[in-house]
């Protein structure tokens, strides 16, 4: 089992100790993501005039929105990959069928040549 990692991060100007089985770099990326979201929200008119609870809810909603959009994109990409797999299988099947027909035609051609030489 991996060991638990702990690292200090700064989120919204405060130091927090995060712990998890992920790398310290990953935990720093998570904190940086939250700081980026907060920076986006702070640019909105009126955000800083809201109560801290309301600001937290807006942050959570924005993170959830990003999550669901990413989940939707993942589903879309998975469906696209499945479709491409089916198309690849169909093309491989078509190639094998064509190769078999070609071999059959070559054989027929050879037989015709042999018959012609015998005459």
N, CA, C and O atoms as CSV, one atom per row, in Angstrom:
chain,resi,resn,atom,element,x,y,z
A,1,UNK,N,N,0.843,-1.174,0.000
A,1,UNK,CA,C,0.000,0.000,0.000
A,1,UNK,C,C,0.893,1.244,0.000
A,1,UNK,O,O,1.911,1.280,0.691
A,2,UNK,N,N,0.516,2.243,-0.762
A,2,UNK,CA,C,1.281,3.488,-0.804
A,2,UNK,C,C,1.208,4.199,0.532
A,2,UNK,O,O,0.228,4.074,1.266
A,3,UNK,N,N,2.247,4.940,0.834
A,3,UNK,CA,C,2.237,5.707,2.080
A,3,UNK,C,C,1.484,7.009,1.870
A,3,UNK,O,O,1.397,7.538,0.761
A,4,UNK,N,N,0.959,7.492,2.942
A,4,UNK,CA,C,0.194,8.740,2.900
A,4,UNK,C,C,1.168,9.911,2.815
A,4,UNK,O,O,2.168,9.953,3.531
A,5,UNK,N,N,0.866,10.851,1.940
A,5,UNK,CA,C,1.681,12.049,1.775
A,5,UNK,C,C,0.976,13.233,2.397
A,5,UNK,O,O,-0.248,13.347,2.345
A,6,UNK,N,N,1.760,14.104,2.980
A,6,UNK,CA,C,1.237,15.345,3.551
A,6,UNK,C,C,2.045,16.493,2.970
A,6,UNK,O,O,3.262,16.404,2.803
A,7,UNK,N,N,1.332,17.575,2.668
A,7,UNK,CA,C,2.028,18.749,2.165
A,7,UNK,C,C,1.237,19.996,2.554
A,7,UNK,O,O,0.009,19.972,2.632
A,8,UNK,N,N,1.954,21.064,2.792
A,8,UNK,CA,C,1.311,22.346,3.085
A,8,UNK,C,C,1.008,23.051,1.772
A,8,UNK,O,O,1.851,23.119,0.877
A,9,UNK,N,N,-0.202,23.572,1.672
A,9,UNK,CA,C,-0.615,24.313,0.479
A,9,UNK,C,C,-1.218,25.634,0.930
A,9,UNK,O,O,-1.629,25.788,2.080
A,10,UNK,N,N,-1.261,26.565,0.022
A,10,UNK,CA,C,-1.902,27.851,0.295
A,10,UNK,C,C,-3.148,27.934,-0.580
A,10,UNK,O,O,-3.080,27.853,-1.807
A,11,UNK,N,N,-4.277,28.096,0.082
A,11,UNK,CA,C,-5.555,28.261,-0.620
A,11,UNK,C,C,-6.195,29.530,-0.066
A,11,UNK,O,O,-6.423,29.656,1.137
A,12,UNK,N,N,-6.475,30.450,-0.955
A,12,UNK,CA,C,-7.101,31.733,-0.582
A,12,UNK,C,C,-6.286,32.447,0.486
A,12,UNK,O,O,-6.840,33.073,1.390
A,13,UNK,N,N,-4.974,32.347,0.375
A,13,UNK,CA,C,-4.102,33.071,1.283
A,13,UNK,C,C,-3.885,32.404,2.636
A,13,UNK,O,O,-3.178,32.949,3.484
A,14,UNK,N,N,-4.480,31.235,2.850
A,14,UNK,CA,C,-4.313,30.521,4.119
A,14,UNK,C,C,-3.553,29.226,3.880
A,14,UNK,O,O,-3.675,28.608,2.822
A,15,UNK,N,N,-2.771,28.823,4.869
A,15,UNK,CA,C,-1.989,27.589,4.759
A,15,UNK,C,C,-2.817,26.439,5.319
A,15,UNK,O,O,-3.360,26.513,6.422
A,16,UNK,N,N,-2.896,25.368,4.520
A,16,UNK,CA,C,-3.588,24.146,4.920
A,16,UNK,C,C,-2.633,22.978,4.725
A,16,UNK,O,O,-1.794,22.997,3.824
A,17,UNK,N,N,-2.762,21.969,5.565
A,17,UNK,CA,C,-2.004,20.740,5.376
A,17,UNK,C,C,-2.948,19.724,4.748
A,17,UNK,O,O,-3.955,19.337,5.340
A,18,UNK,N,N,-2.601,19.302,3.538
A,18,UNK,CA,C,-3.395,18.295,2.841
A,18,UNK,C,C,-2.701,16.951,2.975
A,18,UNK,O,O,-1.473,16.868,2.959
A,19,UNK,N,N,-3.489,15.917,3.105
A,19,UNK,CA,C,-2.925,14.574,3.175
A,19,UNK,C,C,-3.664,13.662,2.227
A,19,UNK,O,O,-4.870,13.803,2.024
A,20,UNK,N,N,-2.941,12.731,1.652
A,20,UNK,CA,C,-3.555,11.771,0.746
A,20,UNK,C,C,-2.502,10.829,0.198
A,20,UNK,O,O,-1.309,10.975,0.466
A,21,UNK,N,N,-2.959,9.871,-0.564
A,21,UNK,CA,C,-2.047,8.889,-1.153
A,21,UNK,C,C,-1.465,9.378,-2.479
A,21,UNK,O,O,-0.599,8.731,-3.068
A,22,UNK,N,N,-1.950,10.518,-2.932
A,22,UNK,CA,C,-1.422,11.107,-4.154
A,22,UNK,C,C,-0.094,11.792,-3.845
A,22,UNK,O,O,0.269,11.996,-2.687
A,23,UNK,N,N,0.608,12.136,-4.901
A,23,UNK,CA,C,1.914,12.799,-4.736
A,23,UNK,C,C,1.716,14.229,-4.217
A,23,UNK,O,O,0.636,14.808,-4.326
A,24,UNK,N,N,2.779,14.764,-3.660
A,24,UNK,CA,C,2.731,16.150,-3.194
A,24,UNK,C,C,2.460,17.098,-4.356
A,24,UNK,O,O,1.744,18.087,-4.199
A,25,UNK,N,N,3.028,16.799,-5.517
A,25,UNK,CA,C,2.808,17.637,-6.698
A,25,UNK,C,C,1.326,17.665,-7.061
A,25,UNK,O,O,0.792,18.711,-7.430
A,26,UNK,N,N,0.671,16.522,-6.956
A,26,UNK,CA,C,-0.759,16.456,-7.267
A,26,UNK,C,C,-1.549,17.308,-6.274
A,26,UNK,O,O,-2.431,18.069,-6.671
A,27,UNK,N,N,-1.239,17.182,-5.003
A,27,UNK,CA,C,-1.938,17.969,-3.987
A,27,UNK,C,C,-1.732,19.463,-4.216
A,27,UNK,O,O,-2.645,20.258,-3.994
A,28,UNK,N,N,-0.543,19.844,-4.658
A,28,UNK,CA,C,-0.282,21.251,-4.979
A,28,UNK,C,C,-1.115,21.685,-6.186
A,28,UNK,O,O,-1.615,22.810,-6.227
A,29,UNK,N,N,-1.263,20.795,-7.166
A,29,UNK,CA,C,-2.078,21.114,-8.346
A,29,UNK,C,C,-3.533,21.331,-7.965
A,29,UNK,O,O,-4.197,22.218,-8.501
A,30,UNK,N,N,-4.030,20.514,-7.031
A,30,UNK,CA,C,-5.406,20.672,-6.563
A,30,UNK,C,C,-5.580,22.045,-5.918
A,30,UNK,O,O,-6.551,22.751,-6.192
A,31,UNK,N,N,-4.632,22.414,-5.061
A,31,UNK,CA,C,-4.692,23.735,-4.418
A,31,UNK,C,C,-4.615,24.846,-5.458
A,31,UNK,O,O,-5.340,25.837,-5.362
A,32,UNK,N,N,-3.751,24.689,-6.439
A,32,UNK,CA,C,-3.620,25.698,-7.498
A,32,UNK,C,C,-4.928,25.819,-8.293
A,32,UNK,O,O,-5.319,26.919,-8.682
A,33,UNK,N,N,-5.591,24.701,-8.530
A,33,UNK,CA,C,-6.872,24.721,-9.230
A,33,UNK,C,C,-7.893,25.543,-8.436
A,33,UNK,O,O,-8.588,26.392,-8.994
A,34,UNK,N,N,-7.971,25.281,-7.133
A,34,UNK,CA,C,-8.909,26.035,-6.298
A,34,UNK,C,C,-8.566,27.519,-6.286
A,34,UNK,O,O,-9.456,28.367,-6.357
A,35,UNK,N,N,-7.290,27.829,-6.197
A,35,UNK,CA,C,-6.884,29.238,-6.230
A,35,UNK,C,C,-7.254,29.888,-7.558
A,35,UNK,O,O,-7.655,31.051,-7.590
A,36,UNK,N,N,-7.123,29.149,-8.644
A,36,UNK,CA,C,-7.523,29.664,-9.953
A,36,UNK,C,C,-9.010,29.928,-10.025
A,36,UNK,O,O,-9.440,30.946,-10.567
A,37,UNK,N,N,-9.804,29.004,-9.476
A,37,UNK,CA,C,-11.255,29.198,-9.453
A,37,UNK,C,C,-11.621,30.423,-8.616
A,37,UNK,O,O,-12.476,31.221,-9.000
A,38,UNK,N,N,-10.960,30.555,-7.472
A,38,UNK,CA,C,-11.223,31.723,-6.627
A,38,UNK,C,C,-10.855,33.018,-7.343
A,38,UNK,O,O,-11.563,34.019,-7.231
A,39,UNK,N,N,-9.755,32.994,-8.074
A,39,UNK,CA,C,-9.343,34.191,-8.817
A,39,UNK,C,C,-10.384,34.547,-9.874
A,39,UNK,O,O,-10.682,35.724,-10.080
A,40,UNK,N,N,-10.942,33.528,-10.551
A,40,UNK,CA,C,-12.002,33.776,-11.545
A,40,UNK,C,C,-13.217,34.422,-10.877
A,40,UNK,O,O,-13.777,35.396,-11.379
A,41,UNK,N,N,-13.608,33.859,-9.739
A,41,UNK,CA,C,-14.802,34.366,-9.062
A,41,UNK,C,C,-14.593,35.778,-8.531
A,41,UNK,O,O,-15.512,36.596,-8.553
A,42,UNK,N,N,-13.397,36.060,-8.058
A,42,UNK,CA,C,-13.114,37.395,-7.512
A,42,UNK,C,C,-13.205,38.475,-8.584
A,42,UNK,O,O,-13.401,39.650,-8.272
A,43,UNK,N,N,-13.065,38.080,-9.839
A,43,UNK,CA,C,-13.178,39.051,-10.938
A,43,UNK,C,C,-14.636,39.430,-11.211
A,43,UNK,O,O,-14.910,40.432,-11.871
A,44,UNK,N,N,-15.558,38.626,-10.701
A,44,UNK,CA,C,-16.975,38.896,-10.937
A,44,UNK,C,C,-17.448,40.037,-10.050
A,44,UNK,O,O,-17.094,40.123,-8.874
A,45,UNK,N,N,-18.253,40.906,-10.638
A,45,UNK,CA,C,-18.808,42.017,-9.868
A,45,UNK,C,C,-19.637,41.487,-8.702
A,45,UNK,O,O,-20.489,40.616,-8.880
A,46,UNK,N,N,-19.384,42.010,-7.530
A,46,UNK,CA,C,-20.202,41.669,-6.373
A,46,UNK,C,C,-19.803,40.423,-5.612
A,46,UNK,O,O,-20.327,40.173,-4.526
A,47,UNK,N,N,-18.886,39.632,-6.155
A,47,UNK,CA,C,-18.518,38.387,-5.467
A,47,UNK,C,C,-17.967,38.667,-4.075
A,47,UNK,O,O,-18.351,38.014,-3.105
A,48,UNK,N,N,-17.073,39.632,-3.982
A,48,UNK,CA,C,-16.433,39.910,-2.696
A,48,UNK,C,C,-17.394,40.566,-1.694
A,48,UNK,O,O,-17.110,40.589,-0.496
A,49,UNK,N,N,-18.514,41.093,-2.167
A,49,UNK,CA,C,-19.501,41.678,-1.271
A,49,UNK,C,C,-20.412,40.620,-0.641
A,49,UNK,O,O,-21.156,40.897,0.300
A,50,UNK,N,N,-20.334,39.396,-1.188
A,50,UNK,CA,C,-21.164,38.312,-0.661
A,50,UNK,C,C,-20.566,37.791,0.644
A,50,UNK,O,O,-19.392,38.014,0.939
A,51,UNK,N,N,-21.390,37.099,1.408
A,51,UNK,CA,C,-20.915,36.513,2.672
A,51,UNK,C,C,-19.931,35.374,2.351
A,51,UNK,O,O,-19.994,34.792,1.268
A,52,UNK,N,N,-19.041,35.062,3.270
A,52,UNK,CA,C,-18.108,33.948,3.041
A,52,UNK,C,C,-18.823,32.633,2.726
A,52,UNK,O,O,-18.347,31.852,1.902
A,53,UNK,N,N,-19.962,32.385,3.377
A,53,UNK,CA,C,-20.717,31.157,3.082
A,53,UNK,C,C,-21.184,31.147,1.629
A,53,UNK,O,O,-21.078,30.131,0.942
A,54,UNK,N,N,-21.701,32.283,1.166
A,54,UNK,CA,C,-22.172,32.373,-0.216
A,54,UNK,C,C,-21.005,32.226,-1.196
A,54,UNK,O,O,-21.138,31.574,-2.232
A,55,UNK,N,N,-19.865,32.835,-0.865
A,55,UNK,CA,C,-18.677,32.698,-1.704
A,55,UNK,C,C,-18.255,31.228,-1.795
A,55,UNK,O,O,-17.905,30.742,-2.870
A,56,UNK,N,N,-18.291,30.530,-0.662
A,56,UNK,CA,C,-17.934,29.102,-0.664
A,56,UNK,C,C,-18.898,28.288,-1.523
A,56,UNK,O,O,-18.477,27.400,-2.264
A,57,UNK,N,N,-20.180,28.589,-1.423
A,57,UNK,CA,C,-21.167,27.875,-2.247
A,57,UNK,C,C,-20.898,28.125,-3.726
A,57,UNK,O,O,-20.961,27.198,-4.533
A,58,UNK,N,N,-20.598,29.371,-4.086
A,58,UNK,CA,C,-20.291,29.674,-5.492
A,58,UNK,C,C,-19.047,28.916,-5.958
A,58,UNK,O,O,-19.007,28.412,-7.080
A,59,UNK,N,N,-18.046,28.840,-5.104
A,59,UNK,CA,C,-16.846,28.084,-5.443
A,59,UNK,C,C,-17.191,26.613,-5.646
A,59,UNK,O,O,-16.754,25.990,-6.613
A,60,UNK,N,N,-17.979,26.065,-4.727
A,60,UNK,CA,C,-18.364,24.658,-4.836
A,60,UNK,C,C,-19.182,24.397,-6.096
A,60,UNK,O,O,-18.991,23.382,-6.765
A,61,UNK,N,N,-20.084,25.303,-6.414
A,61,UNK,CA,C,-20.889,25.151,-7.630
A,61,UNK,C,C,-20.010,25.191,-8.877
A,61,UNK,O,O,-20.222,24.419,-9.812
A,62,UNK,N,N,-19.034,26.082,-8.893
A,62,UNK,CA,C,-18.130,26.172,-10.040
A,62,UNK,C,C,-17.286,24.915,-10.184
A,62,UNK,O,O,-17.068,24.439,-11.298
A,63,UNK,N,N,-16.811,24.377,-9.072
A,63,UNK,CA,C,-16.028,23.136,-9.116
A,63,UNK,C,C,-16.911,21.981,-9.601
A,63,UNK,O,O,-16.496,21.179,-10.437
A,64,UNK,N,N,-18.143,21.908,-9.059
A,64,UNK,CA,C,-19.079,20.861,-9.489
A,64,UNK,C,C,-19.395,20.998,-10.977
A,64,UNK,O,O,-19.479,19.999,-11.691
A,65,UNK,N,N,-19.567,22.225,-11.440
A,65,UNK,CA,C,-19.821,22.474,-12.859
A,65,UNK,C,C,-18.668,21.955,-13.712
A,65,UNK,O,O,-18.888,21.280,-14.717
A,66,UNK,N,N,-17.451,22.268,-13.311
A,66,UNK,CA,C,-16.279,21.766,-14.040
A,66,UNK,C,C,-16.258,20.238,-14.047
A,66,UNK,O,O,-15.962,19.615,-15.067
A,67,UNK,N,N,-16.571,19.651,-12.908
A,67,UNK,CA,C,-16.579,18.194,-12.795
A,67,UNK,C,C,-17.592,17.574,-13.762
A,67,UNK,O,O,-17.259,16.653,-14.509
A,68,UNK,N,N,-18.822,18.081,-13.746
A,68,UNK,CA,C,-19.850,17.505,-14.606
A,68,UNK,C,C,-19.562,17.739,-16.086
A,68,UNK,O,O,-19.867,16.883,-16.917
A,69,UNK,N,N,-18.983,18.879,-16.421
A,69,UNK,CA,C,-18.586,19.111,-17.814
A,69,UNK,C,C,-17.486,18.143,-18.228
A,69,UNK,O,O,-17.511,17.612,-19.338
A,70,UNK,N,N,-16.520,17.912,-17.339
A,70,UNK,CA,C,-15.438,16.967,-17.643
A,70,UNK,C,C,-15.984,15.552,-17.750
A,70,UNK,O,O,-15.564,14.781,-18.613
A,71,UNK,N,N,-16.914,15.215,-16.878
A,71,UNK,CA,C,-17.532,13.887,-16.922
A,71,UNK,C,C,-18.292,13.697,-18.241
A,71,UNK,O,O,-18.221,12.637,-18.862
A,72,UNK,N,N,-19.016,14.736,-18.655
A,72,UNK,CA,C,-19.741,14.670,-19.929
A,72,UNK,C,C,-18.793,14.526,-21.101
A,72,UNK,O,O,-19.054,13.749,-22.020
A,73,UNK,N,N,-17.692,15.267,-21.080
A,73,UNK,CA,C,-16.693,15.175,-22.147
A,73,UNK,C,C,-16.081,13.776,-22.176
A,73,UNK,O,O,-15.856,13.211,-23.246
A,74,UNK,N,N,-15.812,13.223,-20.986
A,74,UNK,CA,C,-15.269,11.870,-20.908
A,74,UNK,C,C,-16.235,10.859,-21.507
A,74,UNK,O,O,-15.827,9.980,-22.267
A,75,UNK,N,N,-17.511,10.980,-21.170
A,75,UNK,CA,C,-18.522,10.079,-21.735
A,75,UNK,C,C,-18.578,10.201,-23.247
A,75,UNK,O,O,-18.689,9.206,-23.963
A,76,UNK,N,N,-18.499,11.429,-23.717
A,76,UNK,CA,C,-18.521,11.675,-25.161
A,76,UNK,C,C,-17.300,11.035,-25.825
A,76,UNK,O,O,-17.422,10.390,-26.866
A,77,UNK,N,N,-16.131,11.214,-25.223
A,77,UNK,CA,C,-14.911,10.640,-25.791
A,77,UNK,C,C,-14.925,9.113,-25.734
A,77,UNK,O,O,-14.438,8.449,-26.650
A,78,UNK,N,N,-15.483,8.558,-24.658
A,78,UNK,CA,C,-15.594,7.100,-24.561
A,78,UNK,C,C,-16.515,6.553,-25.640
A,78,UNK,O,O,-16.216,5.530,-26.256
A,79,UNK,N,N,-17.639,7.232,-25.872
A,79,UNK,CA,C,-18.570,6.812,-26.918
A,79,UNK,C,C,-17.910,6.916,-28.289
A,79,UNK,O,O,-18.086,6.045,-29.141
A,80,UNK,N,N,-17.155,7.981,-28.492
A,80,UNK,CA,C,-16.441,8.161,-29.757
A,80,UNK,C,C,-15.396,7.058,-29.938
A,80,UNK,O,O,-15.237,6.531,-31.039
A,81,UNK,N,N,-14.692,6.710,-28.878
A,81,UNK,CA,C,-13.681,5.642,-28.953
A,81,UNK,C,C,-14.338,4.304,-29.268
A,81,UNK,O,O,-13.809,3.521,-30.058
A,82,UNK,N,N,-15.492,4.037,-28.653
A,82,UNK,CA,C,-16.213,2.796,-28.941
A,82,UNK,C,C,-16.642,2.747,-30.400
A,82,UNK,O,O,-16.521,1.710,-31.053
A,83,UNK,N,N,-17.139,3.859,-30.904
A,83,UNK,CA,C,-17.564,3.922,-32.311
A,83,UNK,C,C,-16.370,3.688,-33.233
A,83,UNK,O,O,-16.482,2.973,-34.228
A,84,UNK,N,N,-15.234,4.287,-32.903
A,84,UNK,CA,C,-14.034,4.090,-33.714
A,84,UNK,C,C,-13.553,2.642,-33.650
A,84,UNK,O,O,-13.054,2.111,-34.642
A,85,UNK,N,N,-13.699,2.000,-32.490
A,85,UNK,CA,C,-13.353,0.582,-32.367
A,85,UNK,C,C,-14.237,-0.270,-33.268
A,85,UNK,O,O,-13.754,-1.176,-33.947
A,86,UNK,N,N,-15.543,0.027,-33.271
A,86,UNK,CA,C,-16.462,-0.714,-34.142
A,86,UNK,C,C,-16.105,-0.506,-35.611
A,86,UNK,O,O,-16.109,-1.450,-36.401
A,87,UNK,N,N,-15.796,0.738,-35.967
A,87,UNK,CA,C,-15.426,1.042,-37.354
A,87,UNK,C,C,-14.132,0.330,-37.729
A,87,UNK,O,O,-14.009,-0.201,-38.833
A,88,UNK,N,N,-13.180,0.317,-36.820
A,88,UNK,CA,C,-11.917,-0.383,-37.063
A,88,UNK,C,C,-12.159,-1.875,-37.262
A,88,UNK,O,O,-11.589,-2.486,-38.166
A,89,UNK,N,N,-13.003,-2.458,-36.417
A,89,UNK,CA,C,-13.329,-3.882,-36.552
A,89,UNK,C,C,-13.986,-4.149,-37.906
A,89,UNK,O,O,-13.659,-5.122,-38.585
A,90,UNK,N,N,-14.926,-3.262,-38.290
A,90,UNK,CA,C,-15.613,-3.419,-39.580
A,90,UNK,C,C,-14.614,-3.341,-40.736
A,90,UNK,O,O,-14.682,-4.134,-41.675
A,91,UNK,N,N,-13.690,-2.385,-40.665
A,91,UNK,CA,C,-12.699,-2.235,-41.731
A,91,UNK,C,C,-11.744,-3.426,-41.785
A,91,UNK,O,O,-11.368,-3.872,-42.869
A,92,UNK,N,N,-11.355,-3.939,-40.627
A,92,UNK,CA,C,-10.490,-5.125,-40.598
A,92,UNK,C,C,-11.206,-6.318,-41.217
A,92,UNK,O,O,-10.620,-7.085,-41.981
A,93,UNK,N,N,-12.484,-6.461,-40.874
A,93,UNK,CA,C,-13.272,-7.555,-41.444
A,93,UNK,C,C,-13.378,-7.406,-42.960
A,93,UNK,O,O,-13.251,-8.380,-43.702
A,94,UNK,N,N,-13.610,-6.185,-43.401
A,94,UNK,CA,C,-13.704,-5.912,-44.827
A,94,UNK,C,C,-12.367,-6.204,-45.518
A,94,UNK,O,O,-12.353,-6.745,-46.624
A,95,UNK,N,N,-11.257,-5.857,-44.885
A,95,UNK,CA,C,-9.938,-6.118,-45.447
A,95,UNK,C,C,-9.688,-7.612,-45.590
A,95,UNK,O,O,-9.212,-8.071,-46.628
A,96,UNK,N,N,-10.007,-8.367,-44.551
A,96,UNK,CA,C,-9.813,-9.824,-44.597
A,96,UNK,C,C,-10.675,-10.431,-45.696
A,96,UNK,O,O,-10.211,-11.287,-46.449
A,97,UNK,N,N,-11.918,-9.997,-45.790
A,97,UNK,CA,C,-12.821,-10.508,-46.828
A,97,UNK,C,C,-12.268,-10.190,-48.218
A,97,UNK,O,O,-12.285,-11.045,-49.104
A,98,UNK,N,N,-11.782,-8.970,-48.407
A,98,UNK,CA,C,-11.214,-8.564,-49.690
A,98,UNK,C,C,-9.958,-9.371,-50.018
A,98,UNK,O,O,-9.755,-9.781,-51.161
A,99,UNK,N,N,-9.115,-9.597,-49.004
A,99,UNK,CA,C,-7.905,-10.393,-49.215
A,99,UNK,C,C,-8.258,-11.823,-49.619
A,99,UNK,O,O,-7.608,-12.402,-50.490
A,100,UNK,N,N,-9.279,-12.389,-48.992
A,100,UNK,CA,C,-9.714,-13.748,-49.348
A,100,UNK,C,C,-10.222,-13.788,-50.789
A,100,UNK,O,O,-9.921,-14.722,-51.532
A,101,UNK,N,N,-10.985,-12.782,-51.176
A,101,UNK,CA,C,-11.486,-12.714,-52.549
A,101,UNK,C,C,-10.326,-12.585,-53.538
A,101,UNK,O,O,-10.322,-13.216,-54.595
A,102,UNK,N,N,-9.341,-11.755,-53.175
A,102,UNK,CA,C,-8.177,-11.576,-54.035
A,102,UNK,C,C,-7.423,-12.889,-54.206
A,102,UNK,O,O,-7.030,-13.238,-55.319
A,103,UNK,N,N,-7.222,-13.609,-53.126
A,103,UNK,CA,C,-6.535,-14.901,-53.202
A,103,UNK,C,C,-7.321,-15.879,-54.071
A,103,UNK,O,O,-6.740,-16.639,-54.846
A,104,UNK,N,N,-8.622,-15.855,-53.939
A,104,UNK,CA,C,-9.483,-16.726,-54.729
A,104,UNK,C,C,-9.378,-16.369,-56.214
A,104,UNK,O,O,-9.324,-17.256,-57.066
A,105,UNK,N,N,-9.349,-15.075,-56.519
A,105,UNK,CA,C,-9.247,-14.633,-57.908
A,105,UNK,C,C,-7.871,-14.968,-58.490
A,105,UNK,O,O,-7.762,-15.337,-59.660
A,106,UNK,N,N,-6.827,-14.840,-57.675
A,106,UNK,CA,C,-5.488,-15.220,-58.135
A,106,UNK,C,C,-5.439,-16.700,-58.476
A,106,UNK,O,O,-4.855,-17.114,-59.477
A,107,UNK,N,N,-6.068,-17.478,-57.618
A,107,UNK,CA,C,-6.108,-18.930,-57.851
A,107,UNK,C,C,-6.851,-19.244,-59.146
A,107,UNK,O,O,-6.406,-20.070,-59.942
A,108,UNK,N,N,-7.989,-18.578,-59.350
A,108,UNK,CA,C,-8.755,-18.777,-60.579
A,108,UNK,C,C,-7.942,-18.364,-61.799
A,108,UNK,O,O,-7.959,-19.046,-62.823
A,109,UNK,N,N,-7.229,-17.243,-61.686
A,109,UNK,CA,C,-6.392,-16.762,-62.785
A,109,UNK,C,C,-5.314,-17.785,-63.122
A,109,UNK,O,O,-5.072,-18.066,-64.296
A,110,UNK,N,N,-4.672,-18.337,-62.113
A,110,UNK,CA,C,-3.648,-19.367,-62.332
A,110,UNK,C,C,-4.250,-20.584,-63.007
A,110,UNK,O,O,-3.641,-21.164,-63.906
A,111,UNK,N,N,-5.441,-20.973,-62.581
A,111,UNK,CA,C,-6.107,-22.128,-63.191
A,111,UNK,C,C,-6.419,-21.847,-64.657
A,111,UNK,O,O,-6.262,-22.722,-65.508
A,112,UNK,N,N,-6.860,-20.630,-64.949
A,112,UNK,CA,C,-7.172,-20.246,-66.324
A,112,UNK,C,C,-5.907,-20.254,-67.181
A,112,UNK,O,O,-5.934,-20.691,-68.331
A,113,UNK,N,N,-4.795,-19.768,-66.614
A,113,UNK,CA,C,-3.524,-19.774,-67.339
A,113,UNK,C,C,-3.090,-21.193,-67.648
A,113,UNK,O,O,-2.642,-21.486,-68.756
A,114,UNK,N,N,-3.226,-22.082,-66.656
A,114,UNK,CA,C,-2.834,-23.484,-66.860
A,114,UNK,C,C,-3.700,-24.117,-67.945
A,114,UNK,O,O,-3.181,-24.837,-68.797
A,115,UNK,N,N,-5.000,-23.865,-67.932
A,115,UNK,CA,C,-5.884,-24.400,-68.951
A,115,UNK,C,C,-5.505,-23.877,-70.334
A,115,UNK,O,O,-5.505,-24.623,-71.314
A,116,UNK,N,N,-5.185,-22.593,-70.400
A,116,UNK,CA,C,-4.827,-21.983,-71.672
A,116,UNK,C,C,-3.529,-22.580,-72.213
A,116,UNK,O,O,-3.400,-22.811,-73.416
A,117,UNK,N,N,-2.561,-22.829,-71.311
A,117,UNK,CA,C,-1.292,-23.429,-71.742
A,117,UNK,C,C,-1.468,-24.863,-72.207
A,117,UNK,O,O,-0.722,-25.330,-73.067
A,118,UNK,N,N,-2.434,-25.562,-71.654
A,118,UNK,CA,C,-2.684,-26.952,-72.026
A,118,UNK,C,C,-3.347,-27.061,-73.388
A,118,UNK,O,O,-3.237,-28.099,-74.041
A,119,UNK,N,N,-4.021,-26.034,-73.826
A,119,UNK,CA,C,-4.726,-26.067,-75.093
A,119,UNK,C,C,-3.813,-25.762,-76.247
A,119,UNK,O,O,-4.254,-25.749,-77.396
